[in-house]
């Protein structure tokens, strides 16, 4: 799933389903988007949650706007991986 989202910029996602495991942070086109290790909480307040995860060779940013009830993800290849072998 992350390879499909890589390089697309900020992409709107749906929230995870109740039955999804803890590693699922969102759903895109009905499919689960799984996060790996939490790397950084960039912003956290009453209206916004923005964090960065490392999942395999990808950096995954998650941004949730509680005021409008929307979530977005952005996926980029992490530094140190060979772009030629995608």
Residue pairs with C-beta under 8 A, 6 or more apart in sequence:
1 28
1 31
1 32
1 33
1 34
2 33
2 34
2 55
2 56
2 58
2 60
2 75
3 58
3 86
4 28
5 11
5 28
5 33
5 73
5 74
5 75
6 58
6 75
6 76
6 77
7 75
7 76
8 74
8 75
9 74
10 63
10 72
10 73
10 74
11 28
11 72
11 73
11 74
12 70
12 71
12 72
13 26
13 27
13 28
13 33
13 71
13 72
13 73
14 26
14 27
14 28
14 30
14 71
15 26
15 27
15 71
16 24
16 25
16 26
16 27
16 32
17 24
17 27
20 27
20 32
23 34
23 35
23 36
24 32
24 33
24 34
24 35
25 33
25 34
25 35
25 53
25 60
25 62
25 73
26 32
26 33
26 62
26 71
26 73
27 33
28 73
33 60
33 73
34 55
35 53
35 55
35 60
35 62
36 53
36 54
36 55
36 56
36 60
37 53
37 54
37 55
38 51
38 52
38 53
39 51
39 52
39 53
39 54
39 59
40 51
40 52
41 49
41 50
41 51
42 50
42 51
42 52
42 61
43 49
43 50
44 50
44 51
46 66
47 65
47 66
47 67
48 63
48 64
48 65
48 66
49 62
49 63
49 64
49 66
50 61
50 62
50 63
50 64
51 61
51 62
52 59
52 60
52 61
52 62
53 59
53 60
53 61
53 62
54 60
54 78
57 77
57 78
57 81
58 75
58 76
58 77
58 78
59 75
59 76
59 77
59 78
60 73
60 74
60 75
61 73
61 74
61 75
62 71
62 72
62 73
63 71
63 72
63 73
63 74
64 70
64 71
64 72
65 71
77 83
77 86
